[in-house]
């Protein structure tokens, strides 16, 4: 991340190709993550009613109240407020799976409910925006990128991983490929962090003065969601992997998916995309810490 920031700031033209690389690199990361999921367990994961209910309640009942309180820090600036609301009201469906797996969380269970998380946030985001900022913002949003991101980042990598597992079960070469790709998850995570930071750091740096107010909102959100996720897991009597997964789902937001939505907003919200990107940068640092911290806080 530090190297990528240095490159992005000293060589600004790298931003465009790095931004174009985000989706394919993230897709590869998720393909490697999905290879570690036994697909036979997904049906069983969908029957984990307490886990599903806990993730939904935390993300769509608890989080909006916390966001409403924290967003008062930037409520004086509409562009800042809109960017903060877009990103914090939408739970992550992509690289949260990789971080959850690295922390020993129930990534298979979380994967099984990604379609539900996607559908619920598409349905509820407009309602939350109307409540928090009014209907004008909602009328300016095109929600098609949600569906596009779901296909590119979840459906295609998931199908490719299932096909790879089927081939690996019948072929030694396929098995070696599966093991090699699954073993590349950490380098792919490093590459994902690098392209995200390199593509966005120059834009954030150019408006850093205006964006500084959003940083404490994001830091406070990440800090607050860890104990809330742990408490929710214990109240629901989830096992250790399930509780860890709830923590990561609660703390990680859908920034890379909502960014195209925010980019399509009218010109007066021109700062909002950088507000979303700033959340990504803060969150990535938090996730690197949480991968080590959460297993220590949530253990048998």
N, C-alpha and C positions, 0 to 999 in steps of 0.2 A: 504494500500500500504506500509506503514512504517512497520507494523507487518510482512507482507510477505517478505519485503526486509531483515528484521532481521532474519527471519527463513531461507531464501534462502542462506544468507551469513554464518550463524552459523551451518546449517545442509545441506551441499551441496547435499547429496543423495536425498533430496526432489525434486530436479530439474526435474528428469526424470518422476515421477508420476504427478507432477504439469504440465509439458509440455503435457503429454498425456491427461490431463483433460481439456486443453484449448478448444478444439473443442466441446466436449459435453456440457461444461458449457456455452460457447458462444452460442451454439445452443439452450439451455434452455432459456438464456436471450432473444434471438431473438423470441423464441416461446411466451414468456411473452409479449414482445413488440408488436408482431403481433396480440395478443389477443385484444389489444387496438385499432386496426384498423378496422373500419367498412368495410367489404370486398365489400359491394355494392358501396363504394365510389371510389374503385380503377379504375373502368372504367372511371368515371368522371375525376379522377386525370390524366389519360393518355391524356385527351383532354385539359389539361392546357398547351397550346403551349408555352406561354411566360415563364412559370416556367421551362419546359423541355429545351427550348433553352438557358435560362440563366445558368442553371446548366452545360449544355454541353459546352457552350462557356467559362465559367469560368474555368472548369476543364481541357479542352483540347486545349484551345487557350491561355488563360491568364496564367495559372499555368506553362506550359512549359517554357515560357519566364522568369518567376520569378525564376524557378528552375535553368535555365541555368546561370542566374546571381549569385544566392546564392551558386551554386555548385562550383564556382571558388575558394571558400575558401578551398575546399579539392581537387582541380583539380591536385595537385602535387602527390597525392597518388591514384593509379588506383583502389585499392580495396575499399578505402573510397568513391571514386567518384561513382563507380558502385553501392554500397549499397545505397548511397543517391539518385541516379537517380531512381533505382528500386522502392523505397518506396514513393518518392515524386511525381512521375509521374502517380501514380495509385490512383484514388479516392476510398475512403472506401465504401463498400456496406453492412457492417454488423453492428458493434456496433454504427456507426453513427446514425442509426435509434433510438437507445435507448437514446443517448444523445440529439438528436433533439427533441424527445418526452418530455424528462425531461425539456427542455428549452422552451416548448410551440411552437415548430416549426411544419411545415407541414410534419410530418413523413409519413403520408399515401401517399402523393404525391411523396415523396422521395422513398418510398418503391415501388411504381408503376413503377419507372424508373430504379430500380436496374438491371434488365436484360439488358437494353440498356447501362447503365454505364459499366457493365461487358464486354459486347461485344465490345464496343468502345475501352476500355483500352486494351483488348487483341489484337485488330487490330492495335492500334497506338503505344503501348509500343515498339515493335521491331523497328518501324520507328524512334522513338525518340532516342532509344539507338544507332542506326546506326548513326544518326546525331551527337550525343553528344560524343560517345566513339568508334564508328566503328562497323563493322559487326562481328568481332570475338566473342564478348560477346554474341550477339544474337544467333550465331550458337551453343553456348554451353548451351542454355536454353531449358528446357523441359516445355511446357506450359500446360500440362495435369492437374497439381494441381489447375489451375484456375477453370476448369470445376468441379473438385471434390469439391473444397471449395464452389462453387456456389450451388451444390446439397445439401451438408451437412448443410450449414449455411443459405441458403435462401429457397430452394425448400421444403425440408422436414419440417422445422419449420413452413413455410407458410401453407402447406397442413394440418399439425397437428392443427394449429390455426383455419383454416377454418372449419375443422371437429368438433373441440371443440365448435365453435360458433353455428354450426348446431345442435349439441346435446343439448347445453345450451338453445336453443330456444324451445326445446321440453321437457326438463327435469329439474326439480328443482335441482336435484343432479348435473347435468351438469352445471347449472348456478352457483351453489356454487363453483364448481371446477374452472370455468372460472374466477370468481371474486377472488378466492384465488390465482391462478397463476398470474393473472394480478397485484394483490397487492404485489406480491413477486419480482417485477421487480428491485427495488432498492437493496434488499439483493442479488439478482442474479448479479447485476452490481458490487457490492462489491466483490462477489466471483470471478467474471471474472477478476477484477483488481488484486486480490490476487494471482490467479494461474499464470497469465501472469508474474507478478513481481517475484514471488517465483521461477518460472522456469528459468528465464533469468538473474537474478541479479548477480549470481556468475560468469557467463561467461563474463558479462559486466565489473564486478569489476576486473577480472583478466587482462583485456586489456584496462582498463580505460584510461591509458595514451595515447594510440593510438586513442581512440574514442572521446576524449575531443573536437577535432576540429569539429566533426560532430554536437555537441550539439548546438553551436550558429547558425548553418544552420537551424536546426529544430525549435529553438526558434524564429528566425527571420521569418521563413516561417509561423508559427502559428500567429505571431503578424501581419504580413503584410496581411494575407488572411482575417482577420476580417473586416478591412475597405474596402477591395476590394469586399468582399461578400455583404457588406451593400450597397456600391455604385452600384454594379450590380443589386441588388434587386430594388433600387430606380429608376435606369435608365429604368429597365423593368416594372416599376410601379406595382410591386408585393405587395400583402398584407403583414401584419406583420409576420404571420406564414411562408409564402413563403420565405420572406427575411431571416428569421432566419434559415430556412432549407438550403438556398443557402450558408450562412456563414459556417454552420457545414459541408456541403458537400465539400466546398472549403478548409477548414482547416484540415479535417480528412482524413488520408491516409490508404491504404489497406495493412498495414504491416503484419497482420496475414495470409493474402492470398498469398502475394509475398514471404514470408519467405521460403516456400518449394522450390520455383524457385531458390532463391539465394543459398540455401543449396546444390543445384545440380550443382553449378558452379565449374570449375576447382580449384585445390588446391591453386593456387596463389591468389585467391579471398577469402581465408579462413576468412578474417576479415569482409567481406561484410555481412554475416548473423548477426553478432553482431552490425554492423552499422544499420541494419534494426530494430533489437530489441531495440537499443538505441532510435530510433525514437518513438517506441511504448511507452517507459517509459516517454519520454518528452511529447508526445502527451496526454497520460492519465492524467498527471498533468494539462496540458493546458485545457483539456476537463472539468475537475472538476471545473476549474475557469470559463470557458466559459458558463457552464450551468447557472451560476449566472450572469455573465457579459453581455452576449448577450441579454437576455430579458430587461436589463436596457438600452442598446444601441439601440435596435430595439423595439420600442413600439409605440402604436397608438398615 
